[in-house]
Amino acid sequence: MKHLYQLTDAALDRPSVVTIGVFDGVHRGHQALIEKLVQEARRAQRLAVVLTFFPHPDRVIRGLTGRYYLSSPDQRAQQLGELGVDLVITHPFNEQVRQMRASMFVDQMIEHLKLGELWVGMDFAMGYRREGNVTFLLREGLEKGFIVTAIDLIADEQQTKISSTAIRDALLAGNITQANEWLGRRYEVSGEVVHGQARGRTIGFPTANLQVWEEQVIPANGVYAGWAILPNGDRYMAVTNIGTRPTFQGVEVTVEAHLLHFDGDLYGQILRFQFEERLRGEQRFNGIEALITQIRADAAMGEQLLSKTITRS
């Protein structure tokens, strides 16, 4: 998989099957579309291309700030590549792109991507004032010689349409089980392990303090069981606390993972944490001993839960 950061940097040597969208999180709905697109590209001996954007259009159009993304641009590109996509283009979304007429954007795809087929969702629209809807694109395809395929994104077993917005809401509510179901995999954060206040080590439960990308969604405060993955690929059961550490009167939200049965120095390394299940919400304890007792219980509960997960998988 090749990853470019400007549409105009692409110069394909054969026609492509292209889809356009943000694809934040590359959830099950996205996966269903991409898998069909890749199958069609292979059948037609064309390249499978995903054209996506950063920052998210909502950031530019609605002025949103704070933690919003389910994955970074590079994580998203990697996830798309694992589905068989040949080329991912993360095009910058800015006022110039926002004001671009849809026909001009189509012309750029024809020029740089040798556009043969365009796959979009039924409610897709692009370009100035969202003029480039499916009806518009079908007309453009007839005139300029490419096929347009519009498909519905899938819903879950309860017929709820899977969306990045719904997944964000589930994470912010601490509903990891639902978020993971819609994602089709465990939600993951990663970051460099940095020095904290070393309180965990002093009470017998050393933690890795993750410096998570400041724009990625962090689940609701609480304690979670999951998997810590080291740079070399080694995987450990872990219990992670997200919150302000109210027992110590903290104010800044931190992500601190306690790796079970691990003894080593992780400072400066990039650690990934995959969420399996939420064990409890954030609590304030009356003293260190009560906190230690609860941490022991959390670690035992987390290990029991994760051991069952290994058995199921």
N, C-alpha and C positions, 0 to 999 in steps of 0.2 A: 504494500500500500504506500502511495506517495501522498504527502501532505503539503499543500501550497497555501499561501496566505493572501493571494490576490487572484481574482479570476483572470486578469490580463496576463498573469505569469504562465498560464496553461497554453500548451500548443500540442494538441493530440494528433497522433498519426493515423487514427481511424475513428469512425463514428462512435458515439457514446449514448448510453441510456442514463439520463440525469434525473435526479430528484432534488428539490429545493426545500429547505426548512431549517429551523433552529436545531431540532433533534437533541434538546437538552436532556441528558440522562440516558438517551438511546433506550427507551423503555420498550415494553412488549409490543405496543402499537407501532412504534418506529421499526422494530425488528421485523415484524410481519411484512411491512412495506419493503424494507431493504432486501429481505430474503427473496421476495418475488422479483424485485428489480434485478438482483444479481443473477437469478435463474434466467431471466429474459436476456440479459446481456451475454451470458454464456451461450445461450441458444443461438442468438443472432451474431455471435462473434464480435461483440462490441464491448467497449469499456464501461464498467459500472462506476458512475460518478455521483458524489454527493456534494452539493453546493450549500454551504451553511454560513452562518454569520457570527461575528463577535465584534462589539458587545451585542447582547440580546436586543432586538428592536425595542422591547419594552423599556429598556434602560434609556434609550434615546427619545422615544416618542412620549413615554409617560414620566420620564425623569426619575425612575426608581433607583434607590440606593440600598446599601447594605448587602447582606448575604442573600443571594438569589439563585445561583447556579447549582445544578445537580452534579455537574462535571466540568472540568476545565476544558478549554479547546483541544489541548493535546490528549487528554483522557477520552474525550468524545471521538476524536479522530482514530484513536487506537481501538475503541469499541466498534466503530464502523468498519475498520480494517479487518477486525476479527470476524465480521459477518461476510467478508469476501469483496468489499468495495475496493476498486483499483485506485481511485483518486478521491481525496477529500480536499475541498477548497474551503478554507475559513476566511471568507471575505469580510473586510471591515464594514460595519454598518455605521453610517454617519449621516449627517444632514444631506450630503450630496447624493448618497444612495437612496435616502428616503424620498428625495425629490425627483429621482430619475424616472422617466416614463417607462412603462412596462415594455413597450416595443423596443426601446433601446437596449434594455437588459436582455431581451430575447436575442437581439442581433449580436450582442457580445457572446452569448452562449453558443450561437451558431458559429461565430468566428473562432473562438478559442477552444470550444469543446467538440466541434463537429457534431452538433446536436442532431441526433437521429430520433430519439424518443424522450419525452418529458413526462415523468410520473409525479403526480401531486395528490393531495387529499381533496375530497369533494368541496371542502370549505376554503380551499387555498386562495390566496390573493396576494399580489405583489405589485410593486411600483407605486407611483404617485397616486395618493388617495385610494390605494388598493384597487386600481383600475384593472390590473391583470388577473382577473378571476378565470375560472375554468372556461366559461363561454368565450371570453376574450382570447384565451390561449388556443382554444380549438380553431378559431378563425385564423390566428397567427400561424398555426401548424399547417392548415390548408394552403395558406398563401406562401409560406416559406419552406415547406417541405419537411416537416417533422410530425411525428405522431404524439398525441397527448392522451395519456391514460390517467383517469381520475378514480381513486379508490377510497373507500371508507376505512378509517382507522378502527382497529378491533376494540371490542368491549370485554370486560371481565365476565365471570360466571354470573354476576348479578346484573349484567347488562349496563354497568357503569362504564362510560367511555374513558379509556385510559388516557391520561394527559399529564404533562410535566407539572402543571398547576396543582392537580390533585395529589401528586406525589409530594410536592413541596408541603402542601397542607398536612398530609399524613406525617411527614417527618417533624414538622413543627409541633404536632400534637403528640409526638413520641410513639406513633403507631408504626413501628418498624416492620412488623409482620405484613401490614397492608402495603407499605411502600415497597418492600422486597417483592411481594407478589406482583405488583404492577410493573416493577423494573425487570422482573424475570431473573434477578440475581440479587446478591446482598448489596445494600448501599455501602459505599466506601468513602472514607476520607483518608488523606495522607498528608504528611508533612515532615519537616526536619524535627528530630528530637532535640529540644533545647533545654537549657537549665531552668528549672523552676525554683521553688523555695525549699525543695528536698524534704518536705514534711513527711511524705510517704515513706521514704527510706528510714527516717528517724523512728517511725512507729512499726517498722517491720514489713511494710508493703511498698517497695520502691515502684515508682511509676515513670513511664515515658511521657513527657509533656510534648504533645504534637503541636507544631506551628502550622495549623491548617490554613490553606489559602483563604484570604479574608473575604472573598466573594462567594465562597461555597456555603450552601445551607448546612448548618449543624443541627442535628436532631434536638428535640426538647431536652432541657436539663434533666438529668437522672443518671442511673447506672445501667449499663448495657453489657450483655455477654456477646462475645464475637471472636474474631480471629485477627491476630496481629501477624503481619507478613513482613519479614525482614528483606533487605535488598538482595540477599542471596537466594530468596525463595522459601526459606524455612518458615514454617507456620506454627504459631503457638496459640493455645487457648488464652483468652484475655478477658478481663473485666475492665470496662472503661467508664470513668466518671466524667460527665459533662456538667459543668456548673460553676458556681462562684465560690465553692467551699464555704458554706455559711457557718460551719462550726468554727472556722478560723476567721470569720468576718471578712471574707474576700468580696471583691466587687467585680473583678474581671472574669468572664467566662473562659474556662480552660478545658482542654480535652486531654485527659490523663489516663493512659492505659497501663494496667498492671498485668504483666505477662505471667501466666501460671507456669511453674516449674522452669523458669528461665533465670539464669544468673550470668549477666554480662553487661558490657558498657555499650549503650546505644547512642550516646551523644554525638550529634553531627550527622547521623544516618537518617535516611528517608524511610519512615515506617508507614505501612498501610494498615488501616483498621477496617474490617468488614463487620457490619452490625448483624447480629443474629436475632437477638430478642432483648426487649427492655425488661430489666429486673424490678426496678422500682423508680419512683420519682426522687427528686432532690430533697434531702432532709437536713435539719440542723439538730445536732446531738448535744446533750448536756455533759460535755466533757470528753476527753480523749479515750477513756476506757470504753464508753458506750460506742464511740465511733469505731474503735478497733474490733469490738464484738460484731458490729454490723458488717464491717469489711470482710471479716472471716466468713460470715454467713453468705455475703454476696459471692465471694470466691468459690465457696462450696456449691452454692446454687448454680453459678455459672458453669463450673466444671461438670456438674451432673447434667445440665441441659446440653452442653456442647458434646459431651460423650454420647448422648442419645442421638445427636445430629450425625456424628461419625457413623454410628450403627445404621442409621437410615440411609446414608449416602453410599 
